């Protein structure tokens, strides 16, 4: 029996377990390295005397590099180069291990730029490979792949703060397990093959036509990504401004991501079995309301609302990738690049604005704690707007077929 599949008694291939596990782990590796900056942001601010705006600009550079590269890479994966680009991306993402050695603002920019290139290379390749591996249950396959990223992203908040406090240079040692995994992945991951369909989609779908097909999903994901990105950057600052240690603040961020991970897996399962639009709209309205309310509270009430909001905010994430892929048949990599990349990059453009507002509110109120509360609430409103946009998304199978026919004409 092929270790990459689960088979029934008749020998028919039913689910590519081994292949999806490898892809999940590749996503975990890239997002593990990509998660190094946010949990040590309070430490970097203190060491380099950075304003919130400059700190957020650094976070934005990483995300912009990672995000805007994805549509381009997604377009290239149709040429059968998915595995090679995936491996290269993991290697580049490992540069984030040098953050502890970057003692100047310019050095931080370089490290974050290269790390962003790596993460941006991995995401669309892995998503396209996952979709191709299991076409009958795409939501489940994509959710498994995305779970890897969420698990990897939890590693940074749990591991990096303690290392950076003890010895910043020790962060470089974390590149070693990544290098070992790349060797394993090169050995075990099935290579991509250029097919007739690859050539067909590359020839017939222009970038403009591709964007037209996924424009609605792109706008929707961009709005909801504002919340995910902003909370990831702000939670460590929010915690330390209230007296938490860097390590404890990292645990808060990790708990937020863990809750989202579990919710994403459950959501990927449910959205193959229930109406799509009500699921998206209800979970996102709920997330917006709960996350907006959280800063009004403190202690256990705040953390309960924060985690409740995370469970709602992440629930529809796999479905949104699938909806984009369905609008570009046989061009999953390009579609994934837009909704996992370009939309996230658009959301990341707002980070310097949030940083500027944070500096302004800190100055006017005399309290960074109040400023971070206001930032969190302003970000949560983007989820409410995303829910409104979701009301206008076409998600019925019949409607998708019409859209595909119109896009090919």
C-alpha positions in Angstrom: 0.0 0.0 0.0 1.2 3.5 -0.8 2.1 5.3 2.4 0.7 8.5 0.9 -2.9 7.2 0.7 -5.5 5.4 2.8 -7.3 2.7 0.8 -10.5 0.9 1.3 -10.9 -2.9 1.0 -11.3 -2.7 -2.8 -7.9 -0.9 -3.1 -9.4 2.3 -4.3 -7.6 5.5 -3.3 -9.6 7.4 -0.8 -7.4 9.9 1.0 -3.7 11.0 0.5 -2.8 10.9 4.2 1.0 10.9 3.9 1.2 13.6 1.2 -1.1 15.9 3.2 0.9 15.4 6.3 4.1 16.4 4.5 2.4 19.5 3.1 1.0 20.3 6.5 4.5 20.0 8.0 6.0 22.2 5.3 3.4 24.9 6.1 4.2 24.5 9.7 7.9 24.9 9.1 7.5 28.1 7.0 5.0 29.7 9.5 7.1 28.7 12.5 10.0 30.8 11.2 7.5 33.4 10.0 6.2 33.7 13.6 9.4 34.9 15.2 9.0 38.6 14.9 5.6 39.4 16.5 6.2 37.8 20.0 9.5 39.5 20.4 8.3 42.9 19.2 8.1 44.4 22.7 11.8 43.3 23.2 12.9 44.8 19.9 11.1 48.1 20.6 12.8 48.4 24.0 16.3 47.5 22.6 16.1 49.8 19.6 13.8 52.5 21.1 11.3 52.2 18.2 7.9 53.9 18.0 4.8 51.8 17.4 4.7 53.1 13.8 8.3 51.9 13.1 7.6 48.6 14.8 4.5 48.1 12.7 6.3 49.1 9.6 8.7 46.2 10.2 5.8 43.8 10.6 4.3 45.2 7.4 7.5 44.7 5.4 7.6 41.0 6.3 3.9 40.5 5.5 4.0 42.6 2.3 6.9 40.6 1.0 5.3 37.3 1.9 1.9 38.3 0.6 2.4 40.1 -2.7 4.8 37.5 -3.9 2.1 34.8 -3.6 0.0 35.6 -6.6 3.1 35.5 -8.8 4.3 32.2 -7.3 0.7 30.9 -7.5 0.7 31.6 -11.2 4.1 29.9 -11.7 3.0 26.7 -9.9 0.9 25.8 -12.9 4.1 25.0 -14.7 4.9 22.0 -12.6 7.5 23.6 -10.3 5.5 23.3 -7.1 7.8 21.0 -5.1 11.0 22.8 -6.0 9.6 26.2 -5.1 8.2 24.9 -1.9 11.6 23.6 -0.8 13.3 26.9 -1.7 10.7 28.8 0.3 11.3 26.9 3.5 15.1 27.5 3.1 14.5 31.3 2.7 12.1 31.4 5.6 14.8 30.0 7.9 16.6 33.4 7.6 14.2 34.6 10.4 16.5 32.7 12.8 18.9 35.6 12.3 16.6 38.1 14.0 18.6 37.8 17.3 21.7 38.8 15.5 20.2 41.9 13.7 21.3 44.8 15.9 20.2 47.6 13.6 16.9 48.7 12.0 18.4 48.1 8.5 19.5 44.6 9.4 16.0 43.8 10.7 14.6 45.0 7.4 16.8 42.7 5.4 16.1 39.7 7.6 12.3 40.3 7.5 12.4 40.9 3.7 14.2 37.6 3.0 12.0 35.7 5.5 8.9 37.1 3.9 10.1 35.9 0.5 10.4 32.4 1.9 7.0 32.3 3.5 5.4 33.9 0.5 6.9 31.1 -1.7 5.6 28.2 0.4 2.0 29.2 0.8 0.5 29.0 -2.7 2.6 26.0 -3.6 1.5 24.0 -0.7 -2.1 25.0 -1.0 -2.1 24.0 -4.7 -0.5 20.7 -3.9 -3.0 20.0 -1.2 -6.0 20.8 -3.5 -4.5 18.6 -6.2 -3.9 15.7 -3.8 -7.6 15.5 -2.7 -10.0 17.1 -5.2 -13.2 15.4 -3.8 -12.8 16.9 -0.3 -11.0 20.1 -0.9 -12.2 22.0 2.2 -10.9 19.2 4.4 -7.6 18.9 2.5 -7.1 22.7 2.6 -8.0 22.8 6.3 -5.4 20.1 7.1 -2.8 22.1 5.2 -3.7 25.3 6.9 -3.7 23.6 10.3 0.0 23.1 9.7 0.6 26.8 9.3 -1.4 27.6 12.5 0.5 25.0 14.5 3.8 26.3 13.2 2.8 29.9 14.0 2.2 28.9 17.6 5.8 27.7 17.9 7.3 31.2 17.7 5.3 32.7 20.6 6.0 29.6 22.7 9.7 29.3 22.0 11.3 32.5 20.8 10.6 34.9 23.7 12.4 32.8 26.3 15.4 32.4 23.9 15.6 36.1 23.1 15.6 36.9 26.8 18.4 34.5 27.6 20.6 34.9 24.6 19.4 36.5 21.3 22.2 34.7 19.3 20.8 31.3 20.3 17.9 32.0 17.9 20.2 31.0 15.0 20.3 27.4 16.2 16.6 27.0 15.3 17.6 26.9 11.6 19.0 23.4 12.1 15.7 21.5 12.4 14.4 23.4 9.4 17.4 22.3 7.3 16.8 18.6 8.4 13.2 18.8 7.4 14.0 20.2 3.9 16.1 17.1 3.3 13.3 14.9 4.4 10.8 16.7 2.3 13.0 16.5 -0.8 13.2 12.8 -0.3 9.5 12.0 0.5 7.3 14.6 -1.1 5.9 13.5 -4.5 7.2 15.7 -7.3 4.9 17.9 -9.3 4.3 17.0 -12.9 3.5 19.5 -15.7 0.3 18.5 -17.3 -1.8 19.4 -20.3 -4.1 21.2 -17.9 -1.2 23.3 -16.6 -0.4 24.5 -20.0 -4.0 25.2 -20.8 -4.7 27.3 -17.8 -1.4 29.2 -18.2 -2.3 30.0 -21.8 -5.9 31.0 -21.3 -6.0 32.8 -17.9 -4.4 36.2 -17.8 -3.6 37.9 -14.5 -6.4 40.4 -15.2 -9.0 37.6 -15.8 -7.7 35.7 -12.8 -8.3 38.8 -10.6 -11.8 39.3 -12.0 -12.7 35.8 -11.1 -11.6 36.0 -7.4 -12.2 39.8 -6.8 -15.1 39.3 -4.4 -13.4 36.6 -2.4 -10.2 38.8 -2.4 -12.0 41.8 -0.9 -13.6 39.7 1.7 -10.4 37.9 2.8 -8.5 41.3 2.8 -11.0 42.7 5.3 -11.0 39.7 7.6 -7.2 39.5 7.4 -6.9 42.9 8.9 -8.2 41.4 12.2 -6.0 38.3 12.1 -2.8 40.3 11.2 -3.5 43.1 13.7 -4.2 40.9 16.6 -1.1 38.9 15.9 1.1 42.0 16.1 -0.8 43.7 19.0 -1.4 40.9 21.5 2.2 40.7 22.7 2.3 44.5 23.1 -1.1 44.5 24.7 0.1 41.9 27.2 3.4 43.6 28.1 1.7 47.0 28.4 -0.4 45.4 31.2 2.5 44.0 33.1 2.8 40.5 31.5 6.3 39.2 30.9 7.4 38.7 27.3 7.0 34.9 27.7 3.5 35.2 29.2 2.5 37.6 26.4 3.7 35.0 23.9 1.5 32.4 25.5 -1.5 34.6 25.1 -0.7 34.9 21.4 -0.1 31.1 21.1 -3.5 30.5 22.8 -5.2 32.8 20.3 -3.6 30.9 17.4 -4.3 27.5 19.0 -8.0 28.3 19.3 -8.0 29.5 15.7 -6.3 26.2 14.6 -8.9 24.0 16.2 -11.7 26.2 14.8 -10.2 26.1 11.3 -10.1 22.3 11.3 -13.7 22.1 12.6 -14.8 24.7 10.0 -13.1 22.8 7.2 -15.1 19.7 8.1 -18.4 21.6 8.6 -18.3 23.6 5.4 -18.3 20.5 3.3 -21.7 19.6 5.0 -23.6 22.9 5.5 -24.6 26.0 3.6 -21.6 28.2 3.0 -22.9 31.7 3.1 -24.8 31.5 6.4 -21.7 29.9 7.9 -19.4 32.7 6.8 -21.7 35.5 7.7 -22.7 34.3 11.1 -19.2 33.4 12.3 -17.7 36.7 11.1 -20.5 38.8 12.6 -20.0 37.0 15.8 -16.2 37.3 15.7 -16.5 41.1 15.1 -18.9 41.7 18.0 -17.0 39.5 20.4 -13.5 40.8 19.6 -14.8 44.4 19.7 -16.2 43.8 23.1 -13.1 42.0 24.6 -11.1 45.2 25.4 -13.9 46.5 27.6 -13.0 43.7 30.0 -9.9 42.5 31.9 -8.6 39.3 33.4 -10.5 36.0 32.7 -13.4 37.8 30.9 -11.0 39.4 28.4 -9.2 36.2 27.6 -12.5 34.2 27.3 -13.8 36.8 24.8 -10.5 36.9 23.0 -10.5 33.1 22.5 -14.2 33.0 21.6 -13.6 35.6 19.0 -10.6 33.7 17.6 -12.7 30.5 17.3 -15.3 32.4 15.2 -12.7 34.5 13.2 -10.8 31.4 11.9 -13.7 29.1 11.3 -14.3 29.9 7.6 -10.7 30.3 6.6 -10.3 27.0 4.6 -13.6 27.6 2.8 -12.5 31.0 1.5 -9.5 29.4 -0.1 -11.7 26.7 -1.7 -14.2 29.3 -3.0 -11.3 31.1 -4.7 -9.9 27.9 -6.2 -13.4 26.9 -7.6 -13.5 30.2 -9.5 -10.3 29.2 -11.3 -10.7 25.5 -12.3 -7.3 23.8 -12.7 -5.6 27.0 -11.6 -5.6 26.4 -7.8 -2.1 27.8 -7.2 -2.9 31.1 -8.8 -6.3 31.4 -6.9 -4.6 30.4 -3.7 -2.0 33.1 -4.2 -4.6 35.8 -4.4 -6.6 34.9 -1.3 -3.6 33.7 0.8 -1.3 36.4 -0.5 -2.5 39.5 -2.3 -5.4 39.9 0.1 -3.2 39.4 3.2 -0.7 41.9 1.7 -3.5 44.5 1.2 -4.5 44.0 4.9 -0.8 44.4 5.9 -0.8 47.9 4.3 -2.9 49.0 7.1 -0.3 48.2 9.8 1.6 51.5 9.6 -1.6 53.4 10.0 -2.5 51.4 13.1 1.0 52.0 14.4 0.6 55.8 13.8 -2.8 55.8 15.5 -1.2 53.8 18.4 1.5 56.5 18.9 -1.1 59.2 18.7 -3.4 57.6 21.2 -0.5 56.8 23.5 0.6 60.5 23.4 -2.9 61.9 23.9 -4.0 59.5 26.7 -0.6 58.9 28.3 -1.3 55.2 28.3 -0.1 52.6 25.8 -2.6 50.1 27.3 -5.5 52.4 26.3 -4.0 52.8 22.9 -3.7 49.1 22.2 -7.3 48.6 23.4 -8.5 51.2 20.8 -6.4 49.5 18.1 -7.9 46.1 18.8 -11.4 47.5 18.7 -10.8 49.4 15.4 -9.4 46.3 13.9 -12.4 44.2 15.0 -14.7 46.4 13.0 -13.0 45.2 9.8 -14.5 41.7 10.6 -18.0 43.2 10.7 -17.4 44.8 7.3 -16.1 41.5 6.0 -19.4 39.8 7.1 -21.4 42.4 5.1 -19.3 41.8 2.0 -19.8 38.0 2.5 -23.5 38.6 2.0 -22.9 39.4 -1.6 -20.5 36.5 -2.4 -21.8 33.9 -4.8 -21.3 30.4 -3.4 -23.9 28.2 -4.9 -22.5 25.5 -7.2 -24.7 26.5 -10.0 -23.5 30.1 -9.7 -19.9 29.0 -9.7 -20.4 27.2 -13.0 -21.9 30.2 -14.6 -19.0 32.3 -13.4 -16.5 29.8 -14.8 -18.2 29.8 -18.2 -18.3 33.6 -18.3 -14.6 33.8 -17.4 -13.6 31.4 -20.2 -15.6 33.3 -22.8 
